[in-house]
């Protein structure tokens, strides 16, 4: 089992009631249900934060590619020409 850190939290009475009911329904301890909830909350936050360095690298690549101009032997038409 992973190393655990003890935390003390205060819940409203209605939250405690719902936590107990859900833990019983799922066959989990209240502590495990809280741990899973924290994991989900953190995952949502991590997914919401874009990797800015990846976007910057992509932008750099596009700028460098544009600066080289058209490649020889490649198409000589544009998308607008088709329409």
C-alpha positions, -999 to +999 in steps of 0.1 A: +000+000+000+012+035-008+023+057+021-006+077+035-008+111+050-034+119+076-057+148+069-086+161+089-115+177+071-148+192+082-179+182+062-214+195+064-240+171+079-256+165+044-222+158+029-214+133+056-247+116+051-242+113+014-206+101+018-217+074+042-245+063+019-223+062-013-194+044+004-218+017+016-234+014-018-200+011-035-185-012-008-157+013-002-144+030+029-153+067+033-115+074+031-111+056-002-141+074-016-126+107-006-092+097-021-109+089-054-127+122-054-095+141-048-079+121-077-107+130-100-107+167-090-069+169-096-072+151-129-098+176-141-076+205-131-045+189-148-065+183-180-077+219-180-042+233-179-027+232-214+010+224-219+021+258-229+056+247-239+041+222-264+021+250-280+051+273-281+072+245-298+045+240-323+043+277-331+081+279-335+079+249-359+052+266-380+071+299-382+103+282-392+085+261-418+068+292-433+101+311-434+115+284-458+088+291-483+073+266-508+090+233-513+102+226-548+082+201-568+052+204-545+017+216-555+014+250-571-022+256-562-039+269-530-071+258-513-087+290-524-080+280-561-102+249-556-132+269-545 
